C-alpha cells in the first residue's frame, strides 16, 4: 500500500504545546484521519513522552481507532523513519510507536517546523 499520513507542525504549534504542557509533557494530537481504509490519530511529543529514554529525542505514536484490524506501519519525523511497527486492535486499541524516535533538532526544518507521520504498509483483519 505505502499510504502516508503527514502532519505539518509549525514552530508556533510546537512552542504552544511546550507552553501549556499536560501531565506527560508537551503533546500534540491530530483529529481522527483516514489512511489506507483505517481511521487513526497521531500523538507527537516534541520533547519526548514520559517513557523517553534519550534526552532531546521526540516521541511519536499511531492510535488506530478501527476495531479488529492489524496494521503494519513505520513512523517518521522529517527524514528519520522508525523500523516497521505493528498495531492490533482485536483486544482494544492502544498507542503504538517510538518513545525515542529521533533527536528533534536533527529533523526540524529551517523555519523550526517539522513534518511527522505514518506510512501504512499493510492492513489486515485482526486475528
N, C-alpha and C positions, 0 to 999 in steps of 0.2 A: 504494500500500500504506500508507505512512505509519506503519509499525510502529516503536515506540520501545523502546529498550533503556535502562533507567535504573539508575543505580548510586548509592546514597546513601552518602556518605562522611562520617563524623563527624569532629569536631575532633580527637578522640582518635586515630582511624586516620591522619589527616594528620600529627599530631605523631609517632606511632610510626614512620611512613615517614621522616620527617626525622631521627629519632634513630638510625636504622640504614640510612643511605643505601648504595646499591650503587655500582658504578663510575660509573654515569651519573647519580648523584644520587638523591633521594627518588623511589621508584617504587612504584605500587600496580597490581596486575594482577588482573583478575577470573578466575574459573574459566571454562570454556567454557559459553556460553549460546546458546540458540536464539532467533532472532527472524526472522520472515518466511521460515522454512524454511532459514535459513542459520546455521551454527554459527560463533561468533566469540568473541573476547575484547576487552576494553578495557584499554588501558595508559594510566595517568594519572601525569604528573609534576607535582606541585603547584608545584614551584619551577622548572619548565621542564626539558626534556630537554637533553642536551649540544648539541643543534642550535638551541636557543632563541637568538633574536637580541635580544629586548626584555626588559630586566630587569623582574622582577616578574610576567611572564606565565607561565601554566601551559601544559603540552603534553598533548594527548590524541590517542590513536591507536586505530584499529579494526584488528583482525587477523582476517581471515576464515580459518577452518580447514577449509573445504569446498573440495575441488579443482574446478576448471573452472566457476567462476561469475564473473559480472561484476555488481558491486553499486554502485549509486549511493546516496549517503548524505550526511547532514550530522551533524556532531558538535556537542555543546553542553555548556556548563558554566554552571549556573544559567540565566540568561536570555539568554546570549550564544551565538549559533549560528555555525558555520563556513559558508562557501559550500559548494555541492554538490561533493562529492569522489567519486572512483571507485576501486574496488579490483577487480583482475582476477587470479584465481588460476590462470589457464591455465598460467603458467610458474612456478608456486610462489607461495605466499602470502608477503606481507611487510606490515609495518605501513604503514597509510595514515592520515595525519592532519595535524594542525597543530602545528608547533613552537612557534608563538606564537598560541595560541587566543584568550586574553584576559587581562586583568590580574586575577590571582587575587583580590585584595582587593575588587574590584568585584562579585564574584559569590558571595562567602561569605555564608552566612546569619547571622542574629543570634547563633546558637549556635556559629559558627565552622566549621560543616559545609558541604557542597556536594553537589548532585546533578549528576552528569555522565552523558553517554550518547551514543547514536547514534540517529538517525531514519533507518530504511531506506526509501528512496524507490522503489527498483526493483531487482529481481533477475532476471538472465537467464543462460542458459548462456554460458560464455565462448567466444569465437571466436579 
